[in-house]
Amino acid sequence: MSKNIENISVEIIPTMQTVSDCENRLWTGTFQLVWNDASEYYNDGKPLNLTPEIPQIAQELNEQKFTKEYLSERSYYTNFGKATKEFISEIISDLKEKFDENPSVLASVFPNGNKILFYSMLKKDFSFIYEFDVIGDFKFGQNPVLVSYFGIDTNSKASLRDNVEILFYNDLTDFALKLKTEVGDEVILWRTDLNLTFENYWSKLVENIQEYDGDTELFKTDRVRIPVVDLLQTVTFKELQGKLIKSDMISEAIETVDFKMNNKGVKLKSEAVLASKKIAPKRGTNYFFNDKFVLFMVEQGQQVPYFALRVSDIEKLNNTRK
């Protein structure tokens, strides 16, 4: 994505195929869900054609490589409609009932009946089969600051090893583990120095797993150290703001991610908002039909016109009487 990333701790990217120069980056399917709903609303599920030009981010979102079919119904919520106070209240009520959660990004959306609001929330809250041990504080990479780790040590209970499956092992800098959970969700960790898009990471990971034929269980002397992760980040996809979808202009394109992983399990809450509004004519706007235009005539109350005209060259048209 084309932006200054020097001061970004972690960059939220819109799709798995998005290229980013940020060393720390993340993706969730939340914004893709609102984009898919917008595609359904404006174009029967087909790609959205933004004007005056379609940015790379929209081209990637239009591929819709992530859909609701990849999630259990209990883990997400989506809704869209006119951004009235009543509709926003409906979303708040629904989220309270389904997730016992309050939305955070809706505070940035000013109620406006001329706006169409697309909203989604993705929520995951699960525990590992057994709580991992708290291992202690150690360095991460070349950073001298110590961070907290959890995992398995040589004196850990044997049952903790049932939490872990070895997906593949090539060497000390290239291996992957699966952490098992009580609800069936899988946490996959891949230690690698490769710098790829998430899409290419995933395909390479699958390839490595398929080629691996070694042990999948930890030995008694094996140790596991995983850093505690605790992040909260919000992004505004500015490349989309101000772009036109037909006669509507995108006014908000926001995603927020709240992610925590420790020795007990994982908590994820992500929200996304896409809002579009009708363009209000400015005073002094010139409505000049001085180039190609189309004209229709229709009786009042009828659904079908009885006359249609496209004008490309008015001189030729007006010379037909001669």
Secondary structure, DSSP 8 states (H G I E B T S, - for coil): --S--TT-SSEE-SSTT-----SSEE--SHHHHHHHHHHHHHHTTS---EES---HHHHHHHT----GGGS-GGGEEEEEEEE-HHHHHHHHHHHHHHHS---SGGGG---EEEEEEEEEEEEEEEEBSS--EEEEEEEETTEEEEEEEEEE-TTS-GGGGGGEEEEEEEETTEEEEEEEBTTS-EEEEEE------HHHHHHHHHHHHHH--S--S--TT--EEEE-EEEEEEEE-TTTTT-EETTEEEEEEEEEEEEEE-SSEEEEEEEEEEEEEE----TT------S-EEEEE--TT-SS-SEEEEES-HHHHHTTT-
